[in-house]
Amino acid sequence: MDRLTDLLGHPGILIAALFSLPLFNLGVAAFLTWLLLAFRRARSAPPVASDRFTDTVAGRYRPEVLTLSIGAIAVIVIYAVENIVRGYVLHLVDIVEWWQYATPVFAVFLVVLLLLVVIALRRRAPETTSRSTLRRTWSSFGSRAALIGTGGVAILLVATTFGAGLASSADDRRRFIYLSIPVPNTDISSLQLWFYGWSFGVPVLVCTALLITGTWAVLHVSAIRPFMRAETVAPESAERSGIATGTALLAAAGMLLALGGAWRFIARSGTASKLGVGDDPTMYDVIWKYAELAALAGWLAPVAEIIGFVLLLLVASRLNRGRARHGDASTSSAATDASVDDLLSGARR
């Protein structure tokens, strides 16, 4: 009760505490996604009339759209359940909770793997021979912003994990879980704080490698499969663009959720500044040499989580749009691409 009173008396501390909760950030992301989709609907042009080819293409790619959308919802549910069970049900003491950071990445990998199976099992021979002089690769379809952004997030996650791992130290059980901060001008042993070390980071790196490989495989297999016929090249390209964009968004979202958790963990340990010893009233200054970076990571952690949730919700929103008549289906992927481009360009501004 006293802590709650203190928080209510200091709004800044209360706001920071709220944004340290991933489920609160999920609520913020849901509101932002609703605003973004409402803005897109207000700006979108009236749907054009469909033909029989558009309807056929929409039906053919419907299972893949469903896999992406339902998979995005499943990732959110899995992440939320893990967060609640680990934080409020289980009493974990002296246990390396590495799965906390690997779970969103691995969950997205499972969705991507399922999507790859769906695409591979549904490959069909073209109805008519349609020769194309264009060479299609994994990057031929999808939003450029989504593909480049996903690569950037992967680099950030790997760099963060390697940097934190190199800064970590091992305990007597050879678990790299500590950050050692020396206490200057004293004979006191270094302060040992739990940290995002190799014991937490290696599973994340393994899952990230699996996710990147799976994402590339989906983009490649989806791009190189033949078109049904010459008349369906345009609507099929639009559908494949939506699938490629959705796959990239899922991958980016999973890594962003892991990155947000890792940054929060680093900030919690790396920003320690005072040390008390027993009954000694003296408070000793302890400052990690990368404390400024740790503080910045703490501020950026909720931003990464919110963007990750927004991307998942954007992919999940295609499930609702896909229920519209087939004439609108060929434009749903373009609407998703435009929403992603708006989101990323707004973040850059």
Secondary structure, 3 states (H helix, E strand, C coil): CHHHHHHHHCHHHHHHHHHCCHHHHHHHHHHHHHHHHHHHHHHCCCCCCCCHHHHHHHHHHHHHHHHHHHHHHHHHHHHHHHHHHHHHHCCCCCCCCCHHHHHHHHHHHHHHHHHHHHHHHCCCCCCCCCCCCCCCCCCCCCCHHHHHHHHHHHHHHHHHHHHHHHHCEECCCCCEEEEEECCCCCCCCCEEEECCCHHHHHHHHHHHHHHHHHHHHHHHHHHHCCCCCHHHHHHHHHHHHHHHHHHHHHHHHHHHHHHHHHHHHHHHHHCCCEEECCCCCCEEECCCCCHHHHHHHHHHHHHHHHHHHHHHHHHHHHHHHCCCCHHHHHHHHHHHHHHHHHHHHHHHC
